[in-house]
Amino acid sequence: MYSPRLDGESDILAKAPGTSAYLPTSARVFDELRARIVALDLAPGMRLSRPDLAKAFGVSQSPVREALQRLETLGLVATYRQSRTEVTHIDQAMVRHEQFFRTGIECEVVNRLAGLGDTSGLLEARGILKMSQALADDSSQIDLFRRLDEDFHRALFMAAGQEALHALVLERTSQMARLRTLDLPSAGKMQSVLEGHGAVLAAIEAGDRHGATDAMRRHLSGTIERMPAIVAQQPDFFVPAP
């Protein structure tokens, strides 16, 4: 379920998968747990045991505890007395706050890109869009499509010189990310994502600032507009209505 520790790896540093960079072990545990929660592999209500997680990751409980504390600040887990920790249910109010936050920042990113007059920095985003288009009709590749969706947005931040800001946005919109995971298998959703990405790129390349921000706003609003229907279809994933 989780990657074991490499021989000689300490609780302080661990090599990030696929790179030569080293991260604090607590950051690696956080990244992997967050990814699994966002993908709904760790579903709302699932209990997380610190000893079991430490054993699975091959680390002590200290970095696991630090990772769980970070996840709790994002509203992805909740810790109760006697060290019982559970994956939280999706909070609709938090989703709306996160969507407002992300929309404001991403609209500014594309506005800036559209005003540069140089589209050479969009090469990676174009490539990701082409890869995504190849997966649009293959429901077995939906997890890869979801990752490419986020990679597309990351590429825009990088083109604007704001890669570090993307990491913050990604972390602070984790509830919204879980909602997107539920929405992506919906009929027509993958094609809608592709159309949104294409419209954003086209407006940026045309130097149309207003068009780029409008396209991004529309793109980021689709899932939240469908949230009532998603809740009705899969209520067990959400905080119960009062």
QUIUR-V420391 format. One line per field, one symbol per residue. ss: DSSP state (H for helix, E for strand, L for the rest). phi: phi as a letter, one per 40 degrees, with the letter a starting at -180 (. if undefined). psi: psi as a letter, one per 30 degrees, with the letter a starting at -180 (. if undefined). Layout:
ss: ???
phi: ???
psi: ???
This chain:
ss: LLLLLLLLLLLLEEELLLLLLEEEHHHHHHHHHHHHHHLLLLLLLLEELHHHHHHHHLLLHHHHHHHHHHHHHLLLEEELHHHLEEELLELHHHHHHHHHHHHHHHHHHHHHHHLLLLLHHHHHHHHHHHHHHHHLLLHHHHHHHHHHHHHHHHHHHHHLLLHHHHHHHHHHLHHHHHHHHHHHLLLLHHHHHHHHHHHHHHHHHLLLHHHHHHHHHHHHHHHHHLHHHHHHHLHHHELLLL
phi: .bccccdgcbccbaccdgbccbbddccccddccccccccgcbcdgccbcdcccccccgbcccccccccccccccgcbbbbcggcbbccccccccdccccccccdccccccccccccgbbcccdcccccccccccbcbbccbcccccccdcccccccccccgbccccdccdccbccccccccccdccdgccccccccccccccccccgccccccccccccccdccccddcccccbcccbcccc
psi: elklklkfklfekkkkkglglklkeeeeeeeeeeeeeefgejlkfkkkkeeeeeeefhllfefeeeeeeeeeffgflkkalggkklkllkjeeeeeeeeeeeeeeeeeeeeeeffegjgffgeeeeeeeeeeefffgjffgeeeeeeeeeeeeeeeeefggheeeeeeeeegheeeeeeeeefefkkfeeeeeeeeeeeeeeeeffgjeeeeeeeeeeeffeeffgeeeeeeeiffflkkk.
